[in-house]
Every structure is written in C-alpha cells, then in structure tokens.
Amino acid sequence: MSAEESNVPPAGEDIHLPGGSIQPLLLTLGITLALIGVTWQWWALVGGCVLTVGVLIWWIRDAVVEYRHLPLEHGDGH
C-alpha cells in the first residue's frame, strides 16, 4: 500500500467539512477597505484594519473550538 492510500479514510467513515461562514467575505472586505484606505482616507484604513483583525480573531476562535470538538481519532492521522 502506498503512502497516499494510507491517508484515505476507510469507506463509510465521515469526513469533516466545516459549515458555511460569512468570515471569508468579511475578511476580504476588511483587507480591501484597508488597502483602499492607504491611498484614499485614513478612516478607511483604520476601519479596514479593525475589521480585518476582528474577523481574524473571530475565525481563529471558531476554528479552535471546532478543532477541540473533533473526535480524538480524527486528528492523529490513524
């Protein structure tokens, strides 16, 4: 059995997929607003940076909570 085949979950095993989220869209808006603010208005730069950092913190917290709720055997590669 090759190394690639050993990483494939057995047939019938559930594969974890995260649900839909607004976070990627908000992160994109924050970064875009910050980049526009560099050449346009200071408040757009500040607002974009605040939105970007806030969404990143929110997204990381959600990812940590989701990771902690995975079954133990899901994350060990076996």
C-alpha positions as CSV (number, residue, x, y, z in Angstrom):
1,M,0.0,0.0,0.0
2,S,1.4,3.4,-1.0
3,A,1.7,6.4,1.4
4,E,-1.1,8.2,-0.5
5,E,-3.5,5.3,0.0
6,S,-2.8,5.1,3.8
7,N,-4.1,8.7,4.2
8,V,-7.5,7.9,2.7
9,P,-10.2,7.3,5.3
10,P,-12.0,3.9,5.1
11,A,-15.2,3.7,3.1
12,G,-18.2,4.8,5.1
13,E,-16.1,7.0,7.5
14,D,-17.4,10.5,7.8
15,I,-15.2,13.3,6.5
16,H,-15.4,16.5,8.5
17,L,-16.3,19.6,6.5
18,P,-16.9,22.9,8.2
19,G,-20.2,24.7,7.7
20,G,-20.7,27.8,5.7
21,S,-19.4,31.1,7.1
22,I,-19.5,34.8,6.5
23,Q,-16.0,35.2,7.8
24,P,-14.1,34.9,4.5
25,L,-16.3,37.6,3.0
26,L,-15.8,39.9,5.9
27,L,-12.0,39.3,5.9
28,T,-11.9,40.2,2.2
29,L,-13.9,43.4,2.8
30,G,-11.6,44.4,5.7
31,I,-8.5,43.9,3.7
32,T,-9.9,45.6,0.6
33,L,-11.1,48.6,2.7
34,A,-7.6,48.8,4.4
35,L,-5.9,48.8,1.0
36,I,-8.2,51.5,-0.4
37,G,-7.6,53.5,2.8
38,V,-3.9,53.6,2.1
39,T,-4.5,55.9,-0.9
40,W,-7.8,57.4,0.0
41,Q,-8.9,58.3,3.6
42,W,-7.3,57.4,6.9
43,W,-10.6,56.3,8.4
44,A,-11.0,53.7,5.7
45,L,-7.5,52.3,6.5
46,V,-8.3,52.2,10.3
47,G,-11.7,50.7,9.7
48,G,-10.4,48.1,7.4
49,C,-7.6,47.1,9.8
50,V,-10.0,46.9,12.7
51,L,-12.4,44.8,10.7
52,T,-9.6,42.5,9.5
53,V,-8.1,41.9,12.9
54,G,-11.6,41.4,14.4
55,V,-12.6,38.8,11.8
56,L,-9.2,37.0,12.2
57,I,-9.7,36.7,15.9
58,W,-13.3,35.5,15.5
59,W,-12.3,33.0,12.8
60,I,-9.3,31.6,14.8
61,R,-11.5,31.2,17.9
62,D,-14.2,29.4,15.9
63,A,-11.5,27.1,14.4
64,V,-10.0,26.3,17.8
65,V,-13.5,25.5,19.2
66,E,-14.3,23.3,16.2
67,Y,-11.0,21.5,16.4
68,R,-11.5,20.7,20.1
69,H,-14.9,19.1,19.3
70,L,-13.5,16.7,16.7
71,P,-13.3,13.0,17.7
72,L,-9.8,12.1,19.1
73,E,-9.0,9.7,16.2
74,H,-9.8,12.4,13.6
75,G,-6.7,14.5,14.2
76,D,-4.0,11.9,14.8
77,G,-3.6,10.6,11.2
78,H,-4.6,7.0,12.0
